[in-house]
Amino acid sequence: MSTITRTLLIVTVITSIGTVLLWQATGGDYYTKFEVVEQVKTPIDPDDPLAATGFYENDSVVETVRREEFRFGLLPTPSGLIDRHVFAVLSIAGPLWALTIISLLIDVKRRRNNM
């Protein structure tokens, strides 16, 4: 294995581990997000006229909430060619793995030709 291939393999493995750790540290979502939409249970307002009639089955109501929060995903979700959602584990580690595999195949071919 050539020095370039060995260095490329080391960089690829370190980058892959780093992106997977970042993915887990930011929530482990499948897709890259900059805004999180969640459903949160909130207590019922006692002044709500529907609460007095027994409209709600539980003691809480589900409300949809949007928060600005970064989630690094496994897969990118770009809406165009240049978009901030393009960065993900696959879009960063994938090309490095492709270069590493091509470099390894070139090394194997060179060794076979030298024999």
N, C-alpha and C positions, 0 to 999 in steps of 0.2 A: 504494500500500500504506500502510495507516494505521500510526501509531507503535506501537500495541498489537500489531498483527499482526507488524510487523518485530521488535519486542522478543521476542514469543513464538517467532518463527522462530529467532532467535539463541539463546534459552534452550534450545529443543528440540534444535538442532544440537549445542550444547555438551554438553547432558545425554546425548545419544545417543553422542557420541564418548567421553565419560567412562565410560559404562556398558560400551561395547565394550572400552575399554582395561582396565577392571576385570575384565571377563570373561576377557580374554586373560592378565592378570597373575595370576589365581587358577587357571589351568589350562585354561581353554577348554572346560569340560564343557558338555554340552547342558542339564543340569538343575541347579538350585541344590541344594547339599548342605552339610551340616555334619559329616558323617561319611563318610570315604572307605574303601571296601572294596577291597583289592587282593590279588592273588596274587603272593607273593614266593618266589623260590627260596632255600632255606636248605640249608646243608651237612648231610649225613647224619651222625647221631650214631654214632660208632664202636662204642658199646655196644649199639646197636640189634640185636636178634637177627635181624631180617629183612635187615639189611645184610650180615650174615655169610653168609646163604644166597643172596645175589645177587638179592633181591626187587626192588630198585630198579634201573631201567635206566641211569640217569645217576648222576653224582656229587652230585646235589642233589635235594631234595624240594620240591614246590610246597606252600606253606602260605598259607592265607587270613588276612589281617591287617586289623583295623579300626583306623583312626586318626581322632582328632578333628581335622578340617581343613576350613576353609571354602572352598567352590568356588562362585563366583558363576556362575550358568548363563544360557543364552539363554532357557530356558523355566522358569516356576515349577513347583514340585511341592508345592502345599499339600494338606494332608489335611483342612482345614476352612477356613472363611471368614477367620478370623484365625490366621495361621500364619507363622512366620518364614521358611518356604520360599517364600512368595509373591513375594518380591523377586527379580527377574531383569531381564535386558535388556528383554524384551518387556513386562513389567508396569510398568516405569518409563518407558521411552521410548514405548511404544504409546499411552497416553492423551495424552501431550504432542503426539504427531504427529496424533492425532485432533482435538485442540483447534486445532492450527495449521491443519489442512486446513479445518475448519469456519470459522475466522476468515478464511482466504483466500477461501473461497466467499462469505462475507457481504460482504467487500470488493468482490468482482467483481460481486455483485448490486447493491450500492449504486452502483457506477460506472455500470452499465447503466441504472439508474433515473434517474441524474442527467443522462444524455445526452439 
